[in-house]
Amino acid sequence: MMALTHFDASGNAHMVDVSGKPVTAREARAEGWVKMSPETLVIITQGRAKKGDVAGVARLAGIMGAKRTSDLIPLCHPLPITRVAVDVTADEDLPGLRVTATVKTAGQTGVEMEALTAVTTACLTVYDMVKAAQKDMEIGGIRLLYKDGGASGRFEAAP
């Protein structure tokens, strides 16, 4: 079993020392969704949400979330993020909105947490923007799809 890197030999939580690692290109992609009633989805897709452009605001919130990850997750390193892309798309089969985020950097540690935080922040923003129309929406499916770079190399989630 692989040792957990965020604990020292005594079992105390600590920030991992990455100072000896080389700077390499890093990328991560994550996904999640917000399930809602077909009626709520229509409100969003027709632009009738009282708080405005749900997908647009959620996209911006996701970008902001990625940039603030180290402020939210105690042992994350602050990273010089070079790209954040958040996509929010309607899915009538869900029904709801699907969110994907891609984050890139050149650094000594990966951006998986930034991608996951971007998705989570965007999903929470969708909920906040349309909770007046529906309070029992469900947020789920948040997972890492892909990461590349660093000592552990590439990871791709099973479909």
C-alpha positions in Angstrom: 0.0 0.0 0.0 1.3 3.4 -0.9 2.1 5.9 1.9 -0.1 8.9 2.3 2.1 12.0 1.4 0.3 14.5 3.6 1.3 12.8 6.9 4.8 12.8 8.4 6.5 9.8 10.1 4.6 10.6 13.3 1.2 10.7 11.6 0.9 14.5 11.7 -0.6 16.3 8.8 1.9 18.5 6.9 2.3 20.2 3.6 4.4 18.1 1.3 7.9 19.5 0.5 8.0 19.8 -3.3 11.1 22.0 -3.4 13.2 19.2 -4.9 10.8 18.3 -7.7 11.4 19.6 -11.2 9.0 22.1 -12.7 7.0 20.3 -15.4 3.8 20.9 -17.4 0.8 19.7 -15.4 -2.8 19.3 -16.5 -6.0 17.9 -14.9 -9.6 17.6 -16.0 -12.6 16.9 -13.7 -16.3 16.6 -14.1 -19.6 16.8 -12.1 -23.3 17.5 -12.6 -26.3 19.2 -11.1 -29.5 17.2 -11.5 -32.8 19.1 -11.6 -36.3 18.8 -12.9 -36.9 19.3 -16.6 -38.8 22.5 -15.7 -35.8 24.0 -13.9 -33.5 23.1 -16.8 -35.9 24.9 -19.2 -35.7 28.0 -16.9 -31.9 28.0 -17.2 -31.7 27.2 -20.9 -34.3 29.8 -21.8 -32.5 32.5 -19.8 -35.3 33.0 -17.3 -33.4 32.5 -14.1 -34.0 35.5 -11.8 -30.4 35.8 -10.9 -29.2 35.9 -14.5 -27.0 33.8 -16.8 -26.6 30.6 -14.8 -24.1 28.9 -17.0 -22.0 32.0 -17.4 -21.9 32.9 -13.7 -21.1 29.2 -12.8 -18.3 29.2 -15.4 -16.7 32.3 -13.8 -17.2 30.9 -10.3 -15.5 27.7 -11.3 -12.5 29.7 -12.6 -12.4 31.7 -9.4 -12.6 28.5 -7.3 -9.6 27.0 -9.1 -7.6 30.1 -8.4 -8.5 30.0 -4.7 -8.0 26.3 -4.1 -5.0 26.7 -1.8 -7.1 29.0 0.4 -9.8 26.4 0.8 -7.9 23.1 1.0 -5.4 23.4 3.9 -2.5 21.4 2.5 -2.7 22.5 -1.1 0.2 24.5 -2.5 -0.6 27.9 -4.1 0.1 27.4 -7.8 0.7 29.7 -10.7 -2.2 28.5 -12.8 -1.7 29.1 -16.5 -5.1 28.0 -17.8 -8.6 27.3 -16.4 -11.4 26.3 -18.7 -14.9 25.5 -17.3 -17.7 24.2 -19.5 -21.3 24.1 -18.3 -23.6 22.3 -20.7 -27.3 21.4 -20.5 -28.1 17.7 -20.6 -31.8 16.9 -21.0 -31.2 13.2 -20.3 -29.8 13.9 -16.8 -31.8 16.3 -16.7 -29.5 19.1 -15.6 -26.2 20.7 -16.2 -22.9 18.9 -16.7 -19.7 20.7 -15.6 -16.1 20.0 -16.8 -13.0 21.9 -15.8 -9.5 21.8 -17.2 -6.6 23.3 -15.3 -3.0 23.7 -16.4 0.2 24.9 -14.8 4.0 24.6 -15.0 5.0 23.6 -11.5 6.3 21.2 -9.0 2.9 19.7 -8.1 -0.3 18.8 -9.9 -3.5 20.7 -10.4 -6.0 17.9 -9.7 -7.4 19.7 -6.6 -7.8 22.9 -8.7 -9.8 21.1 -11.3 -12.0 19.4 -8.7 -12.5 22.7 -6.9 -13.5 24.4 -10.1 -16.2 21.8 -10.8 -17.5 21.9 -7.3 -17.6 25.7 -7.1 -19.4 25.8 -10.5 -22.0 23.2 -9.3 -22.6 25.0 -6.1 -23.1 28.2 -8.0 -25.7 26.6 -10.3 -27.6 25.5 -7.1 -27.4 28.9 -5.6 -28.7 30.6 -8.7 -31.8 28.5 -9.2 -32.6 27.3 -5.6 -35.6 29.6 -5.6 -37.1 27.5 -8.4 -36.0 24.1 -7.0 -34.5 23.2 -3.6 -34.1 19.5 -4.1 -31.5 19.6 -6.9 -28.7 17.0 -6.5 -25.0 17.7 -7.0 -22.9 14.6 -7.8 -20.5 12.7 -10.1 -17.6 14.9 -9.1 -14.4 13.1 -10.1 -11.1 13.4 -11.7 -11.1 12.4 -15.3 -7.6 13.0 -16.3 -4.2 14.2 -15.0 -0.9 14.4 -16.7 2.6 15.4 -15.6 4.8 14.8 -12.6 6.4 11.6 -11.2 3.1 9.7 -11.3 2.6 10.4 -15.0 -0.8 10.1 -16.7 -4.1 9.0 -15.2 -7.3 8.5 -17.1 -10.5 7.5 -15.3 -12.5 4.6 -16.7 -15.5 5.8 -18.7 
